[in-house]
Amino acid sequence: QAQLVESGGGLVQAGGSLRLSCAASGRTFSMYNMGWFRQAPGKEREFVAAIKWNGGSTYYADSVKGRFTISRDNAKNTMYLQMTSLNPEDTAAYYCALDGSRFRTPVGTTAARYDYWGQGTQVTVSS
């Protein structure tokens, strides 16, 4: 089992920045690909970003490319999502996820590839 806890969400004005964190426990964090997803009210959960188990590769949805940066610190069992130039369309609950297969290739960009999920943290961007 793996436990994931997100933090760092909040209310921010358009153009602002936030950094989300995802603290993991219960698994050897450094062996697993990780991802961020988001879900707005009335919408499907969508992929935001993903990172390879060793941090060597990152992947982004087109809608956030150039504005968001995913990273991880395997020594701290923590993943991050730095979000800049936020706009109201970024308003959603953000979830971190862990792929339960060790060292899997390629890194998944769909929710079905992830086995463990956090409870979510709300990000609200006001115009």
C-alpha positions as a Markdown table, in Angstrom:
| # | Residue | x | y | z |
|---|---|---|---|---|
| 1 | Gln | 0.0 | 0.0 | 0.0 |
| 2 | Ala | 1.0 | 3.6 | -0.5 |
| 3 | Gln | -0.3 | 6.7 | 1.2 |
| 4 | Leu | -0.2 | 10.0 | -0.6 |
| 5 | Val | -1.0 | 13.4 | 1.0 |
| 6 | Glu | -1.2 | 16.6 | -1.0 |
| 7 | Ser | -0.8 | 20.1 | 0.3 |
| 8 | Gly | -0.3 | 23.6 | -0.9 |
| 9 | Gly | -3.6 | 24.4 | -2.6 |
| 10 | Gly | -5.5 | 27.6 | -2.0 |
| 11 | Leu | -7.0 | 30.7 | -3.5 |
| 12 | Val | -4.8 | 32.8 | -5.8 |
| 13 | Gln | -5.4 | 35.6 | -8.2 |
| 14 | Ala | -5.0 | 35.1 | -12.0 |
| 15 | Gly | -1.3 | 35.4 | -12.9 |
| 16 | Gly | -0.2 | 34.1 | -9.5 |
| 17 | Ser | 1.7 | 31.0 | -8.5 |
| 18 | Leu | 1.3 | 28.1 | -6.1 |
| 19 | Arg | 3.4 | 25.1 | -5.3 |
| 20 | Leu | 1.7 | 21.8 | -4.5 |
| 21 | Ser | 3.5 | 19.0 | -2.6 |
| 22 | Cys | 2.7 | 15.3 | -2.4 |
| 23 | Ala | 4.2 | 13.4 | 0.5 |
| 24 | Ala | 4.4 | 9.6 | 0.0 |
| 25 | Ser | 4.7 | 6.7 | 2.4 |
| 26 | Gly | 4.3 | 3.0 | 2.4 |
| 27 | Arg | 6.4 | 2.3 | -0.7 |
| 28 | Thr | 10.0 | 2.8 | -1.8 |
| 29 | Phe | 9.1 | 6.1 | -3.4 |
| 30 | Ser | 12.1 | 6.2 | -5.7 |
| 31 | Met | 11.0 | 3.1 | -7.6 |
| 32 | Tyr | 7.7 | 4.5 | -8.9 |
| 33 | Asn | 6.5 | 6.9 | -11.5 |
| 34 | Met | 4.3 | 9.7 | -10.2 |
| 35 | Gly | 1.8 | 12.0 | -11.7 |
| 36 | Trp | -0.5 | 15.0 | -11.0 |
| 37 | Phe | -4.1 | 15.1 | -12.2 |
| 38 | Arg | -6.9 | 17.6 | -11.7 |
| 39 | Gln | -10.7 | 17.6 | -11.8 |
| 40 | Ala | -12.9 | 20.5 | -12.1 |
| 41 | Pro | -16.6 | 20.4 | -11.1 |
| 42 | Gly | -18.7 | 18.6 | -13.8 |
| 43 | Lys | -15.6 | 17.5 | -15.7 |
| 44 | Glu | -13.5 | 14.4 | -16.1 |
| 45 | Arg | -10.3 | 14.0 | -14.2 |
| 46 | Glu | -7.5 | 15.1 | -16.5 |
| 47 | Phe | -3.8 | 14.6 | -16.7 |
| 48 | Val | -1.6 | 17.5 | -15.7 |
| 49 | Ala | 2.0 | 16.2 | -15.4 |
| 50 | Ala | 4.0 | 13.1 | -14.7 |
| 51 | Ile | 7.6 | 12.3 | -13.7 |
| 52 | Lys | 9.7 | 9.2 | -14.1 |
| 53 | Trp | 10.8 | 7.3 | -11.0 |
| 54 | Asn | 14.3 | 8.7 | -11.1 |
| 55 | Gly | 13.2 | 12.2 | -12.1 |
| 56 | Gly | 14.9 | 11.8 | -15.5 |
| 57 | Ser | 11.9 | 12.5 | -17.7 |
| 58 | Thr | 8.8 | 14.7 | -17.3 |
| 59 | Tyr | 5.6 | 15.0 | -19.2 |
| 60 | Tyr | 3.0 | 17.7 | -19.4 |
| 61 | Ala | -0.5 | 18.3 | -20.7 |
| 62 | Asp | -0.5 | 20.9 | -23.5 |
| 63 | Ser | -2.6 | 23.2 | -21.3 |
| 64 | Val | 0.0 | 23.6 | -18.7 |
| 65 | Lys | 3.3 | 23.2 | -20.7 |
| 66 | Gly | 5.6 | 26.1 | -20.0 |
| 67 | Arg | 3.6 | 27.2 | -16.9 |
| 68 | Phe | 3.8 | 24.2 | -14.6 |
| 69 | Thr | 6.9 | 22.3 | -13.5 |
| 70 | Ile | 6.8 | 18.8 | -11.9 |
| 71 | Ser | 9.7 | 17.6 | -9.8 |
| 72 | Arg | 10.5 | 15.1 | -7.1 |
| 73 | Asp | 12.9 | 14.7 | -4.2 |
| 74 | Asn | 13.4 | 11.0 | -3.6 |
| 75 | Ala | 15.3 | 11.6 | -0.5 |
| 76 | Lys | 12.3 | 13.3 | 1.0 |
| 77 | Asn | 9.6 | 11.0 | -0.6 |
| 78 | Thr | 8.0 | 14.1 | -2.0 |
| 79 | Met | 6.8 | 15.3 | -5.4 |
| 80 | Tyr | 6.0 | 18.9 | -6.3 |
| 81 | Leu | 4.1 | 20.8 | -8.8 |
| 82 | Gln | 5.2 | 24.4 | -9.3 |
| 83 | Met | 2.4 | 26.3 | -10.9 |
| 84 | Thr | 2.9 | 29.8 | -12.4 |
| 85 | Ser | 0.8 | 32.1 | -14.6 |
| 86 | Leu | -2.3 | 30.6 | -13.2 |
| 87 | Asn | -5.6 | 31.4 | -14.8 |
| 88 | Pro | -9.3 | 30.6 | -13.8 |
| 89 | Glu | -9.3 | 27.5 | -16.1 |
| 90 | Asp | -6.7 | 26.0 | -13.7 |
| 91 | Thr | -9.3 | 25.9 | -10.9 |
| 92 | Ala | -9.8 | 22.3 | -9.8 |
| 93 | Ala | -9.0 | 19.7 | -7.2 |
| 94 | Tyr | -5.5 | 18.5 | -7.8 |
| 95 | Tyr | -4.6 | 14.9 | -7.1 |
| 96 | Cys | -1.2 | 13.2 | -6.9 |
| 97 | Ala | -0.9 | 9.6 | -8.0 |
| 98 | Leu | 1.6 | 6.8 | -7.9 |
| 99 | Asp | 2.0 | 4.0 | -10.5 |
| 100 | Gly | 2.2 | 0.8 | -8.5 |
| 101 | Ser | 4.6 | -0.9 | -11.0 |
| 102 | Arg | 8.2 | -0.4 | -10.2 |
| 103 | Phe | 10.4 | 1.2 | -12.8 |
| 104 | Arg | 7.6 | 1.1 | -15.4 |
| 105 | Thr | 8.2 | 2.3 | -18.9 |
| 106 | Pro | 6.8 | 4.4 | -20.5 |
| 107 | Val | 5.6 | 6.8 | -17.9 |
| 108 | Gly | 1.8 | 6.9 | -17.9 |
| 109 | Thr | -0.3 | 10.0 | -18.8 |
| 110 | Thr | -3.7 | 8.5 | -18.1 |
| 111 | Ala | -5.4 | 7.9 | -14.8 |
| 112 | Ala | -5.8 | 4.2 | -15.5 |
| 113 | Arg | -2.0 | 3.8 | -15.2 |
| 114 | Tyr | -2.0 | 4.9 | -11.6 |
| 115 | Asp | -2.9 | 2.7 | -8.6 |
| 116 | Tyr | -2.7 | 5.0 | -5.6 |
| 117 | Trp | -4.2 | 8.4 | -5.2 |
| 118 | Gly | -4.2 | 11.2 | -2.6 |
| 119 | Gln | -7.3 | 12.9 | -1.3 |
| 120 | Gly | -6.8 | 16.0 | -3.4 |
| 121 | Thr | -6.1 | 19.7 | -2.7 |
| 122 | Gln | -8.2 | 22.5 | -4.0 |
| 123 | Val | -6.8 | 25.2 | -6.2 |
| 124 | Thr | -9.0 | 28.2 | -7.0 |
| 125 | Val | -7.9 | 30.9 | -9.3 |
| 126 | Ser | -9.9 | 34.2 | -9.2 |
| 127 | Ser | -10.1 | 36.5 | -12.2 |
